[in-house]
């Protein structure tokens, strides 16, 4: 009798656990995934989509630094107006160009603009600037 009670208790506990885990897994499966920015992935995406003339002027380490700086500009921008959008590419590329030149990078404004455009495309694709595109 004791064995039957023990088995039924274990079976009941197992069924409750399966139900709870299944419900939570289903709930989590319906939630939108949070975008994750990965430097290597972003650098590879931007490098593959750069025009030849822009890609020829950039070293891989320079591209990574530009992407880091650009992401920091987007995250920590001090503009609080609702009209200022993340896609203010002109101001963003000028700020990035100034920072790159101040750090000693020999780079041109059109190359920086191409990097900013590519980075914003990458951020849009992963869903950091809007709804993620499904593959």
N, C-alpha and C positions, 0 to 999 in steps of 0.2 A: 504494500500500500504506500509506503514511504517512497519507494522507487517511482511509482506511478505519479505521485504528487510532484516529485522532483522533475521528472521528465516533462510533465504538463507545464510546470512553471518555466522551465527553460524554453520550451516551445513557444509559450505565450510571449515571453520576453524577446525571443528571436523575431517573432512575427511583428511585434510592436516596433522593434528596431528597424526591420526592413521597411515597414510603412513610413516611419519618420524619415529615414535616409532617402527613400524613393521620392517622398514629397519635397524634401529640400533640394535634392538633385534636380528635380523637375523645375522648381522655382528658380534655381541658379542658372539652369539651362536657358530659361526665357529672358534672363537679364542681358542687357547690352554689355559687351566686353569693353573694359576701359582701354583706351589707346595707350600703347607703350612705345615711347621713342627710344630707339636703339641707334647709337652713333654709327656703328658699322653698317647697319642696314640703311640708314639715311645717307651715309657717304656713298655707298654702292649705288643706291637709287639715283642720287644727284649726279654722280660721275657718269653713269650710263646714259643719262638724259641731257648732259651738257653738249652744246655744239663743239665741234672739233677745235675751233680756235680758242674757246674758253677753256676746254679741258687741257689743251697743250700748255697753257700758261700756269696751271695749278699743279702743285705737288700734292700727293695724297694727305700729308700731314697738314698742309695749309688748308685744304678743303675741310678736314675734320675740325680744325680750329675755327674756321668761318662758320661752320654749322653750329658749333657750341656757342659761339658769340651770338649768332642770330637767335638761337633758342633762348638764350638768356635775355636778349632784348625783348623777345615776345613775352616771356614770363614776367619780367620785372619792369615792363614799360610803365612810365609814370603818368601816362595820359589817362585821365579819368572821364573824359567826355564820351558820351554814348555814340557820337558820330565817328570817333576814331575806331577803325576796324583793324583787325590783325593783318588784313590784306593791304594795308597802307604801304605798298611795296616801295614807292619812291623814297619816302622818309626812312624806311627800314634799311634800304640798300645804301642810302647816303650815310646813315649812322654806322653801318657795318663797314663801309669803305673807309670812313674816318678812323674807326678803331683799328682796322687792318693796317692802314698806313702808319698810325701811331705806334704800332707794334713792329714796324719795320718790314712789312710785307710789300713786295713790289707787285702791285696788282692794279688793274684798271677798273673803272666804274662799270663798263659793260659786263665784265667777268663777274663782278660782285652781283650785278643785277640778275645774271643767269643763275648764279648760285641761290639767290633769294627766291627766284621763281621756282626753281627745282625743289628747294626745301619746302616751300609752301604747298607745292603739288604733293610731296611726300606726306606732309602733315594732314592734308585733306584725305589722302588715300587711307591712312591709318585711322582716320576719324578724330584726330585731335582738333580740327578746325570745323567740324560739322559731322554729318552722318557718315560713317565708314562705308566705303564701297565694298560690295560683296564680290568675292572672286568667282 
